Amino acid sequence: MTDSGALVVRGRLVRPSSVVDDGVVVVAGGRVTFAGSLPDAVVAGHGALAESVPPAPETYVLPGLVDLHNHGGGGVSFPDVTSSADALAGVLEHRRHGTTALLASLVTARPEVLLARASVLAELAVAGEIEGLHAEGPFLSHRRRGAHNPADLQEGSADLVRDLVRAARGSLRTMTVAPEVPGVAGPGGAAEALVEAGVLPSLGHTDGSTEQAEALIAQVGRAVAARGGVLGPMTATHLFNGMRPLHHRMPGPIAACLAAAARGDMVVELIGDGVHLDPATVRSVFAMVGADQVALVTDAMAAAGMADGRYELGPMSVVVRDGVARIAPPDVPDPEVTGVTPASGTAEAGEGSIAGGTAHLIDVVRGAVVAGVPLTDAVRSATAVPARVLGLAGEIGCLEPGARADVLVTDADLRPVRVLRHGGDVEVAGA
């Protein structure tokens, strides 16, 4: 309801570490002016306005969700768009489900294609429709490439980093790199060029050793600290997926990432959609490193919100069956693949690598809660934590006075019923 230019939302307010049963959020001028309990709203002078809105004990009020890793949705593939209007349709698919801030993710491609796509997506960043770009590749491991085209993988190049930063008009925010790929780590490498340009390296798609991962984490940590905290903590791109598996005699990069997250030096991405990771894995990582070091992400691709079928992800063809996206075998023209048990995420004969997700971020939050993660932790890892990675703590991903008025209202089952962005109503999926 509105009164004197203000808008009020009531419901069970999800704070960073608690849930306020009768919560009130007051919005004016596109900003949050108050968030707290009804009694505190009365004390703050918002009583008449707050009490004019009926209580909503069957709803949750969350900050708008923030997705650090998103390749598209609604039939739109960010790595394939040729116009900002087309790209915006993919953004709106996720916004309607409560993701009010996201990075548009590219995939490995030829340099000229990467630069062209970055230029298109930069238009959305300049317009304020997205928070920036994420480049997943091309400096990735051939062995752990997943859905990335092997022909377009290359050694680390500081020159390509600088070209990509220019094409993105300063909106490139993160880039996934593998520490063992020549030209990535060390003086003059791609990681150094990224930090110098104000872009956060993200460790992923790697077959490297624990020591190689540790060295890159340390290098990036020193470089970020030298910039005076302008950049957020380094991330691990979808931990476990696209990495050498953890083994007690060959711990690989996962051990280094978990240790870094546990000491507060890294935020690890988890695709908790029931396909990429078993729910027990999600629950265990939260218990090991804490919610403040976990960012829930979708790794969504064009099929998010769409029916099963054939889709494109950069230069790769993808088939989706039962909501699971996989690289299409080159000798199978039909978009039919063999079955898969979603919780296992393991390929059977004839199937390719998992090729991104088909869930929305609220689905991932719900999945984490079902897995046993406390609601406040799951929400924090999809809001405040990714906002901190982007250097936007206090601006997005929170409901505090002065923050951008991005609000997600859900029912008791965490299904979106209302979305606000900059204080304005967004069409909600299914409404």
N, C-alpha and C positions, 0 to 999 in steps of 0.2 A: 504494500500500500504506500501511497505517496502523500506527503503533507509538507507544505512550505519547502518544496524542492527536495525533501528527504525521502528515502525509501527504507522500509524496515522488513527484515526477514526474521522469522522466529522458527525455532526447532531445537533439536538436540545439537548444540554447538560443539564440534570436535576441535578441541584445543591441542597444542603439541603434546601434552601429557595427561589430559583429562577430557571428560565429556561433560559439558554443562547441560543439565537436563532441560531447563527452560532458558535457552539462549536467545540472545537478541543481537542482530547485526544491523547497524544503521549506516546507510550509504548516502553521500551527497557529493555532487560535483565529480562523480567517477571515482571517489575515494571512500575508504572505510573511515567513518568518524567515531564509531563505537562498536565494540564487540565484547560481550560478557553476559552475565546473568540478568534476568528481568529486574531483580532488586537493585543491582548496580546500575542498570539503565535508568531506573527511577531516580536514584541519587544523582546521576549525571545529567538529569534534566530531560531525559527522553521518555519519561513515564507515559505521558498521554499518548504520544505517537506509538510507543511499543505496545501499550495495552489496547490500542485500537485494532491491532492485528491478532487474530485468534491464535492461541497456542497450538503447536503442531508436534505433539509428543511422538508421533509415528514417523517423523522425518529427521534426517541428519543434515546439518549445515556444515559444509567443508569449504576450505579454500579451493579456488579453481586449480585443477591438476596441471602439472608441468612435466612434459615428456621430452627427455634429452635425446631420444633415438627413435625416429619416426620417418619411414620412407613413403608414407602416403596412406590413402584410404578412399573409400567410396568410388573405387574404380580408377583413381588417379595415382600415378606413380611419380613421385617427386624426381627420381633420377631420369625420367623420360619426358618431362613437361617442356613445351616450347613457348608457353605463354604464362604470365602470372595469373591470368583469369582461370586457366585450367588448374594451376597449382592451388589456388584459393579454394576450389571445390574440395580438394583433399583435406585442407586445413579445416574447413567447415564440418566435414564428416566427423572429425574428432572433437571439435568445439561443441557440437550438438550433444556429445556424450560427456561433457564436463572438462575436457582438456582445453583450458583457456590460454595456455602458453606452450609452445613446442619449438624444437629445432627440426628443420626439414633436412633429412639425411640423404646424401648422395651415396652411390656405390662406385666401386672400381670401374673405370672406363678409360678410354683414350684421353690424353690430356686436353685435346681440343673440345671433346664432349664435356668433360668436367667443367671447363671454363665457361662453356656456353650455358650449361645448366645452372651453374653458380650465378651467372649474370641474371638469369630469369628469376631465380628464387630470391636474389637480393632485392628485387623490386618489392616483394612481400615484406621483407625485413625493414626496408626503408619506410614502407607504409604502415608499419607497426602491426601487421597481421601475424607475424611470427617473431620469435626472439632471435632468430639467426639460423645459421647453417651448420650442419655436421657432415664432414667428409669421412666416409668409411672406406679407406683405401686411397690410393693404390699401393701403399708401401706395406703390404701384408705378406704373410707366409703363404707360399704355394701349397704346402701340405695342409695347412689349416685355413684354407681360403673360404670354405663353406660355399656360399652361393655366388662368390665373386668370380668373374671371368678370368681364367688363368692367363689368357693371352694379353690382358691389360695390366697385370701386376708388374711392378717395376721396383728398382732400388730407390732408396730415399733420395729426394732431390730438394735442396733448399730453394733452388730456382723455381721449381714447380709450386712449392709452398707459397712463395712470394707472388707468383702469377695468379694463384687461386685466391689469395687474400685480396689482390687488386680486383679480380673479376667479381668477387663477392662484395665489393665496396665496403670492406671492413666488417661485414656481418658474419664471417666465418668464426664460429665460436669454439668448436672442438674438431679434432681429427684423429681417427683411429690409426695407430701405427704398431708394427711388430718390432720389438727391440733388437731381434737378431738379424733383421734385414739390413744389408750393407747400406750405409748412407743415412740411417735413421738416428742412431745414438752418436754421442761424442761431439767434439768441436767441429763446427761447420756443417753438422748434420741437419736433417729435417726437423728433429725435435727442438733443437736450438733455434732454428728459424721460426718455428711455430710460436714459441714463447716470446721471442723478440717481436713478433707481429701481434701479440696479445691473444694468441689462440692456444687453447689448452690441449696438449697431447693426451690421447686416451689409449691405454695399452690393450691390444686385442688382436684377434686372428693371428695367433703366435704359436710357434712350435719351439720357442726358445726355452732356455734353462732358467732355473730359479735365479741364478747369478746374473744372467742377462736382464731379467725382469727387474731385479733389485737395483742394478746399475742404472737403468733408465728411470726408475721411480726416484732414485736419489738425485740424478741429474736434473730432472724436471722439478723436483722439490726445491733444490737450490736455486734454480733459475726463477721459479715463481716467487720464492721468498725475496730474491733480489729486486723484484718489481714492486715490493712493498704491499703485497696482498691484493693487488688489482685483480688477479686471476683467482678462481676458486681452486679447490683441491683437484689433483689429477684423478682421472677416473679409469676404471677397467671396463672396456666395452663388453657387454653381456657376459659376465663372468661364467666360466665353464664352457660356454658355447664358443666354438672357433678357437679352442685352446687345447694344448697337449693335456690329456687327462692327468689328474693327481694320482701319483703312485708313490708308495712309501720308499722306494729306492730311487725313483726319478720324479721328484716332486713338481718340477716344471714351474710355469708361471703362476699357477693358481695358488700355490703355497705362498709365493712372494706377495701376491695381491691381498690374500687374506691377512697376512701378517701386517702389511702396510695399512690396511683398513683398520685392523684392531688397535694400532697405535695412533690412528687419526691422520695418517698421511695420504689416504686414498679413499675415494668413494667407489664402491663396486656396483655396477648395473646388474640387475636381475630381471630376466624376462619371466615373471611368475605367471605364465598363462596356462600352466598344466601341460604344455607341449614341450617347451624348451627345457624345463626343469621339473623334477619331481617336487611336489609340495613339501616333502620332508627336507629337501635341499634348501628351499627358500626359508623354511622355519629355522633350520640349523644355522644358516648364515646370519640371519637376524640375531640369533642367540649368541653367536661367536663374536661378531664385530659391532653390533648395536645398530639401531635404526638410523642414527645420525650418519652412518657411513654406508648406507645402502640407498641407491636410487632405483626405484621400480620403473621399468620402461616397457614399451610395447614392441619395439623393432617392427612396427606395423608396416605392411606393404599395401599395394592397391586393393587387395581383396578384403581389407578390414571393412566390415559392414556390408559385404557383398556375398553373393552366392558362390558355391563351388564352381570351378571352371579353370580356364587358362588365362594367365596374366603375364605381364612383362615386368622385369626388375632390372633396369638398365639393359645390358646386352643379353641377359639371360631370360629364358622362357621358364615360367613357373606354372605348375598345376596345383590346384587346391582341391582336396577331397576331405570331407568331414571337418572342414575348417582348418586343416593342416596344409601349409604351403611347402612344396618341395620343388627343387630344380627338376625340370622335365627331362627324362632320359632322351638323348638325341635321336634314338632310333624308334621312338614311340610317338607317332603323329597324333594319337588320340589323347586327350587330357585325362586319361584313366590311369590311376596308380593303385598299387596294392594297399591293403589296409594297414593301419598303424594304431597302436594303443597310445592315445594322447599323453598319458602320464609318463610313458617311458621315453617318448621322443626318439626311439631307435628305428633306423631305416631297415626295411626288409628287402628281400631280393627285388631288384628292378627299380628301387626308389633312389632319388637323389638326395642331396643335403637339404636340411630344413632351410627355407628361403624366406625368412622373416616371419612376422606374426600376423594374425588376423583379428586380434582382440583390440579393444579400446582400453585406455589406461584404467578406467573405473573397473573394468573386468579384472584387470591384474590386481588392483587393490582388493577387490572382493575375493579373488583367489588366495591372496596372502592371508586374509582374515580367516577364510575357511581352513587354510593350512595350519592355523594356530597362532598367527602373528596378531598381537593386540591391535585393535582398530586404530588407536592413536599412533602407533608405530607405523602401520601400513600407510596411513594418510600422510604422516610426516615424510615418509620416504618417497611419496609421489608429489610432494608439494615443497616444503621448506628445504629439503636436502637438494633437489635439483636446482632450486632457486639459488642456493648458496654456491653450487658449482658454477652457475652462470654469473656470479657476482651480483645477483639481484635480490639478496636477502633483505627482507623488509619491504620490498617493492611488489613482488608476486609470491605466490605460494604461502600466504599467511593472511589471517584476518586480524589485523592490528590497525589502530588509528594511523592514518597516513598512507597505508598500503593501497595499491590499485584494487578497485572493487571488483575482483573476480571471485565469484561465489558459485558453489555447486550445492544444490539441495537434492537429496536422494530420499527414497523411501527406506523402510527398515531393512530392506534387502540390498541396499546400495545400488538401486536403479535410479538413474537421473530423473528428476521431475521438474527441475528449474535450473537454468544456468544464467548467470550474469557475467558480463565482461565489460570492464570499465563502467560498471554500474548499469549497463543496458541489458535488457533481456535478449537472450539468444534462443532461437528456435530449438526446442529439445527433441531429440530423436524419439519418434513414436507418439509425439504429442498430437 
